[in-house]
Amino acid sequence: MPTANARKGSETERMVAKYLAHEAFPGADRRLREGRADDQGDIDGVPYTTIQVKYVAKPALQAWVTDTLKQRQNAGNPFCLL
């Protein structure tokens, strides 16, 4: 059973994907393979861009930036968003 924080994070990822799909990227969708060694971000379907979504009370920006850059590299994308 996922924790309350995991559920909030998943819901936030779905909201971001839905917004992106509605506004400009109809193929945007939540990626379900997070946490793997070859993690490529949380949102798929935005060309050339890796997207990492966070919903937390306590920020850890440096670790998140490092993770997002690694995910961008895994995906082979030139751009990333956190």
C-alpha positions as CSV (number, residue, x, y, z in Angstrom):
1,M,0.0,0.0,0.0
2,P,1.5,3.3,-1.0
3,T,2.1,6.0,1.6
4,A,0.1,9.2,1.7
5,N,3.2,11.0,0.3
6,A,3.5,8.6,-2.6
7,R,-0.2,9.0,-3.4
8,K,0.2,12.8,-3.4
9,G,3.2,12.5,-5.6
10,S,1.5,10.2,-8.1
11,E,-1.6,12.5,-8.2
12,T,0.6,15.5,-8.8
13,E,2.4,13.7,-11.7
14,R,-1.0,12.9,-13.2
15,M,-2.1,16.5,-12.8
16,V,1.0,17.8,-14.5
17,A,0.7,15.3,-17.4
18,K,-3.0,16.2,-17.8
19,Y,-2.2,19.9,-17.9
20,L,0.6,19.4,-20.5
21,A,-1.6,17.2,-22.6
22,H,-4.4,19.8,-22.6
23,E,-2.3,22.8,-23.2
24,A,0.3,21.8,-25.8
25,F,1.5,18.2,-25.8
26,P,-1.4,15.7,-26.4
27,G,0.9,12.8,-25.9
28,A,2.0,13.8,-22.4
29,D,1.4,11.1,-19.9
30,R,2.7,9.9,-16.5
31,R,5.6,7.5,-16.8
32,L,5.2,4.5,-14.6
33,R,8.8,3.3,-14.4
34,E,10.1,5.7,-11.8
35,G,12.8,4.6,-9.4
36,R,14.7,2.3,-11.8
37,A,18.4,2.6,-12.5
38,D,17.5,3.8,-16.0
39,D,14.8,6.3,-14.7
40,Q,13.9,8.8,-17.5
41,G,11.7,11.1,-15.5
42,D,8.1,11.3,-14.4
43,I,6.3,12.6,-17.5
44,D,6.6,11.2,-21.1
45,G,5.4,12.7,-24.3
46,V,7.1,16.1,-24.3
47,P,9.6,16.1,-27.1
48,Y,13.3,16.4,-26.2
49,T,12.4,17.1,-22.6
50,T,12.8,15.1,-19.3
51,I,10.4,16.2,-16.6
52,Q,10.7,15.4,-12.9
53,V,7.8,16.3,-10.7
54,K,8.0,16.8,-6.9
55,Y,5.4,17.3,-4.2
56,V,7.0,17.5,-0.8
57,A,7.1,19.6,2.3
58,K,10.9,19.7,2.7
59,P,12.8,20.6,-0.5
60,A,16.1,18.9,-1.4
61,L,16.9,20.9,-4.5
62,Q,20.5,19.9,-5.0
63,A,19.7,16.1,-4.9
64,W,16.7,16.7,-7.2
65,V,18.7,18.6,-9.7
66,T,21.3,15.9,-9.7
67,D,18.6,13.2,-10.2
68,T,16.9,15.2,-13.0
69,L,20.1,15.7,-14.9
70,K,20.8,11.9,-14.6
71,Q,17.3,11.1,-15.9
72,R,17.8,13.5,-18.8
73,Q,21.0,11.7,-19.7
74,N,19.2,8.3,-19.4
75,A,16.5,9.6,-21.8
76,G,19.0,11.2,-24.2
77,N,17.2,14.5,-24.1
78,P,18.7,17.9,-24.4
79,F,16.3,19.6,-22.0
80,C,14.9,18.9,-18.6
81,L,12.4,20.5,-16.1
82,L,12.1,20.1,-12.4
